[in-house]
Amino acid sequence: MVRADVVARVDRAAPTSFRGTAFRHFAPGRHPLSGDGARIHGGRWNPPNSFSTLYLGLSTGVVLAEFARMAIKQGRDVADFLPRSLASYDVTLEAVLDLRDPSVRARIELADADLFSDGHHETRPTGEAAHYLGFEGVIAPSVTQSGDILALFTDRMRSASDLVVQATELLTDPLSISAT
């Protein structure tokens, strides 16, 4: 259930456009545009059993740092998840909630402690409110503090927005990932 207090806070932020390249890792054989895993299990910006979300990094470095963090959180080695596909995307969005600016985070009352914690106490309700208000996604600093991420709500993409897979490569070397 969307929290009315969070919707009111997120509604204070003006949507911004985004155009750029983004990256994502996923299991080979999965569709590069599927956000079903996050829809089912939830993620940092969407609760479980909610809406499809593609979690993208705005650099390969942040994607690899997030990948290593995922393995560590599960008490496993990065090599346990290899091989892995790494895709690049050309992204054009009309209306995102851009939380890279600390003044925007302050306006919607999202503390840095919440943004960079391992918990989802405030990030999931913020993402859910952004989705409810029609934002196409959330851009925010990665919890790894290695760059920025884009949580893209695929069902909220507007007609002038676009997401195109540019290339996909196979990651097979754990040293290239764990060294990031």
C-alpha positions as CSV (number, residue, x, y, z in Angstrom):
1,M,0.0,0.0,0.0
2,V,1.4,3.4,-1.0
3,R,2.0,5.6,2.0
4,A,0.1,8.9,1.6
5,D,2.8,10.8,3.6
6,V,5.5,9.7,1.3
7,V,3.4,10.4,-1.8
8,A,3.0,14.0,-0.5
9,R,6.7,14.4,0.0
10,V,7.7,12.9,-3.4
11,D,5.1,15.1,-5.1
12,R,7.3,18.1,-4.0
13,A,10.0,17.0,-6.5
14,A,9.8,18.1,-10.1
15,P,10.3,15.4,-12.7
16,T,13.5,15.7,-14.7
17,S,14.4,14.1,-18.0
18,F,17.3,11.7,-18.5
19,R,19.2,10.7,-21.6
20,G,22.3,8.5,-21.5
21,T,23.8,5.1,-21.4
22,A,23.1,2.6,-18.7
23,F,24.2,-0.9,-17.9
24,R,22.8,-4.0,-16.2
25,H,24.0,-7.5,-15.3
26,F,21.7,-10.5,-15.4
27,A,21.7,-14.3,-15.7
28,P,22.4,-15.6,-19.2
29,G,19.1,-16.7,-20.8
30,R,17.1,-14.0,-19.2
31,H,15.6,-11.2,-21.3
32,P,17.6,-8.0,-21.0
33,L,14.4,-5.9,-20.7
34,S,12.7,-8.1,-18.0
35,G,12.2,-6.6,-14.6
36,D,10.2,-9.6,-13.4
37,G,12.8,-10.6,-10.7
38,A,12.5,-7.2,-9.0
39,R,8.7,-7.2,-9.5
40,I,8.5,-10.6,-7.6
41,H,11.3,-10.2,-5.0
42,G,11.4,-6.4,-4.7
43,G,14.5,-4.2,-4.8
44,R,15.8,-1.1,-3.3
45,W,13.2,1.1,-4.9
46,N,10.2,-1.3,-5.3
47,P,8.6,-3.6,-2.8
48,P,8.1,-7.4,-3.4
49,N,5.1,-8.4,-5.5
50,S,4.7,-4.9,-6.9
51,F,5.8,-3.5,-10.3
52,S,8.4,-4.4,-12.8
53,T,11.7,-2.5,-12.3
54,L,14.9,-2.6,-14.2
55,Y,17.9,-1.8,-12.0
56,L,20.5,-0.1,-14.2
57,G,23.8,1.4,-13.4
58,L,25.0,4.6,-15.1
59,S,28.5,3.1,-15.4
60,T,29.9,-0.4,-15.6
61,G,31.8,0.3,-12.4
62,V,28.6,0.8,-10.4
63,V,27.1,-2.3,-12.0
64,L,30.0,-4.5,-11.1
65,A,30.2,-3.0,-7.5
66,E,26.5,-3.8,-7.1
67,F,27.0,-7.3,-8.4
68,A,29.8,-7.9,-5.9
69,R,27.6,-6.5,-3.1
70,M,24.8,-8.9,-4.1
71,A,27.2,-11.8,-3.8
72,I,28.5,-10.7,-0.5
73,K,25.0,-10.1,0.9
74,Q,24.2,-13.7,0.1
75,G,27.4,-15.0,1.7
76,R,28.7,-16.3,-1.6
77,D,31.6,-15.7,-3.9
78,V,31.2,-13.6,-7.1
79,A,32.3,-16.6,-9.1
80,D,29.3,-18.6,-7.9
81,F,27.1,-16.3,-10.1
82,L,29.2,-16.5,-13.3
83,P,28.8,-16.4,-16.1
84,R,26.7,-13.3,-16.2
85,S,25.5,-11.1,-19.0
86,L,26.3,-7.4,-19.1
87,A,24.2,-5.2,-21.3
88,S,24.4,-1.6,-22.3
89,Y,21.3,0.4,-23.0
90,D,20.5,3.7,-24.7
91,V,18.0,5.4,-22.3
92,T,15.7,8.4,-23.0
93,L,13.2,9.2,-20.2
94,E,10.9,12.3,-19.8
95,A,10.1,12.1,-16.1
96,V,12.4,10.7,-13.5
97,L,12.8,11.4,-9.8
98,D,16.4,12.5,-9.6
99,L,17.8,12.0,-6.1
100,R,21.5,12.7,-7.0
101,D,21.0,16.3,-5.8
102,P,21.1,16.5,-1.9
103,S,18.6,19.4,-2.0
104,V,16.0,17.2,-3.8
105,R,16.6,14.5,-1.1
106,A,16.1,17.2,1.6
107,R,12.9,18.5,-0.2
108,I,11.3,15.0,0.0
109,E,12.8,14.3,3.4
110,L,14.9,11.3,2.4
111,A,18.0,11.2,4.7
112,D,21.4,10.1,3.4
113,A,21.4,7.6,6.2
114,D,18.3,5.9,4.6
115,L,19.7,6.2,1.1
116,F,23.0,4.5,2.0
117,S,21.7,1.9,4.5
118,D,21.2,-1.8,3.7
119,G,17.6,-1.5,4.7
120,H,14.7,-0.5,2.5
121,H,12.6,1.3,5.2
122,E,12.5,4.6,3.2
123,T,13.7,3.8,-0.3
124,R,11.0,1.3,-1.1
125,P,8.2,3.7,-0.1
126,T,9.9,6.5,-2.0
127,G,10.1,4.4,-5.1
128,E,6.5,3.2,-4.7
129,A,5.3,6.8,-4.3
130,A,7.3,7.8,-7.4
131,H,5.7,5.0,-9.4
132,Y,2.2,6.0,-8.1
133,L,2.8,9.6,-9.2
134,G,3.8,8.5,-12.7
135,F,7.5,9.0,-12.6
136,E,9.3,6.6,-15.0
137,G,12.0,5.8,-12.5
138,V,14.4,7.0,-9.8
139,I,18.0,8.0,-10.3
140,A,20.0,7.9,-7.1
141,P,23.5,7.3,-5.8
142,S,24.3,3.6,-5.4
143,V,24.3,2.2,-1.9
144,T,27.9,1.1,-2.8
145,Q,28.7,4.8,-3.3
146,S,30.5,3.9,-6.5
147,G,28.3,5.8,-8.9
148,D,24.6,6.3,-9.7
149,I,21.8,3.9,-10.5
150,L,18.5,4.1,-12.4
151,A,15.5,2.1,-11.1
152,L,13.4,2.2,-14.3
153,F,9.6,1.5,-13.9
154,T,8.9,-0.1,-17.3
155,D,5.1,0.2,-17.0
156,R,5.4,4.0,-16.5
157,M,7.5,4.7,-19.6
158,R,5.9,7.5,-21.6
159,S,5.4,7.5,-25.4
160,A,8.4,9.7,-26.1
161,S,10.7,7.7,-23.8
162,D,12.8,4.8,-25.1
163,L,15.0,2.0,-23.8
164,V,17.2,0.2,-26.4
165,V,19.6,-2.6,-25.8
166,Q,22.9,-1.6,-27.5
167,A,25.2,-4.5,-26.7
168,T,25.5,-7.6,-24.5
169,E,28.7,-9.3,-23.4
170,L,29.4,-12.3,-21.2
171,L,31.2,-11.8,-17.9
172,T,33.2,-14.9,-17.0
173,D,36.2,-13.6,-15.0
174,P,35.6,-13.1,-11.3
175,L,38.8,-11.0,-10.9
176,S,37.4,-8.4,-13.3
177,I,34.4,-8.0,-11.0
178,S,35.8,-8.4,-7.5
179,A,38.6,-5.9,-8.3
180,T,36.0,-3.2,-8.8
